Amino acid sequence: MADENTYIYSAIYIVLYTLFKLKKWSENWLLKRQQFSHVNLISELSGEPDDFRNYLRMDEETYSLLLSLVSDTIQKQNTVMRNFISPHERLTATLRFLATGRSCTDLQYSTIISKPALSKIIPETCDAIYSALKDTYLKFPKTECEWKIIATEFEEKWQFPHCLGVVDGKHIQIVAPPGSGSYYYNYKHTFSIVLMAIVNANYEFVICDVGTNGRVSDGGIINSTKFYKNLQSETLNLPKAENPYNQRELTLERRIFNYRLSRARRTVENVFDKVVMACYVLHNFLRKRNTMTYILNSDIDVEDNELGTLTAGLRSDQNNLLDLQRGQNRRSSTEAKNVRQDFEEYFNNEVKVPWQNRIV
């Protein structure tokens, strides 16, 4: 029996030895993470605030707060085979992925974390970020007072009264899942899911709905959201939204109405180009924490009220997220038309701003 066991153990050893000779357990450079990882660079950047912020898209104090909020969730233990990847390494790798859009294949060379590990770490860390921040930085208004705060901010910042949020959607391009056929195929001949959101006057998300397949038109996407169902059941107590006038119907007064409406709408069009799917709550977090540095003037539309010109920000870049496909024009209800008429008169009389004639 002893000879038989010795023979079996010897056979197993030979097989394992042969396998390890044919395929290394890990690349040598991946075993030197402490020496080559970008966390060493980040340590050096702590003395250079602008460079630190450029690398992780937030200042060091904000990053430390975020790390403290997610560490318990993403902390792992050492195993017999290898040491754990620290929360600091996991979070910085995820933030670089979200900030740059680099592939895991590319990112592994700066993080010294393998592609398979990154493919698991990044979704896990995104989930941790969302779970840690959503209750504080993504709160849907529940009271009349909270809705009035949003309306007040729109009127003060964009001179548009009674606005409780701006709704829009964007396509997020994806690799089609196996066996999905044309389910995610959109009008631009790519595969996508749709991000539908409501944004307040401060470029912050109020609510976000992600995941509808890109084949669905804009009307169908709205109809599938929880917000729409609550709107239909009249549990939100929101007024009907007014629509811009058709270009063929424009007078000067109506052009001014369209200008003032589109001016308020730009809050949602600009904000969409700053985020992707899983990080919209991180966006709100940074808007609160790094108000002056997170969104730059070059990122959003800038009006020159003296010259009457508008310089578009990121939303004008066609390489950014795709707009939804617009369906056929729908007739507005009589009530909506009356609301629109009231706003047209209001913008051209009581709250007329000096520059609006030059802009339109």
Secondary structure, DSSP 8 states (H G I E B T S, - for coil): -HHHHHHHHHHHHHHHHHHHHHS-SS-GGGGGHHHH-THHHHHHHTT-HHHHHHHHSS-HHHHHHHHHHHHHHH-----SS-----HHHHHHHHHHHHHH---HHHHHHHHT--HHHHHHHHHHHHHHHHHHHHHHH-----SHHHHHHHHHHHHHHHS-TT---EEEEEEEE----TT-TTTTB-TTSSBEEEEEEEE-TTS-EEEEEEEEETTS-HHHHHHTSHHHHHHHTT-S----------GGG--HHHHHHHHHHHHHHHHHHHHHTT--GGGHHHHHHHHHHSTTTSS-GGGS-EEETTTTEEE--GGG-TTSSEE----S-----HHHHHHHHHHHHHHTTTT--TTHHHH-
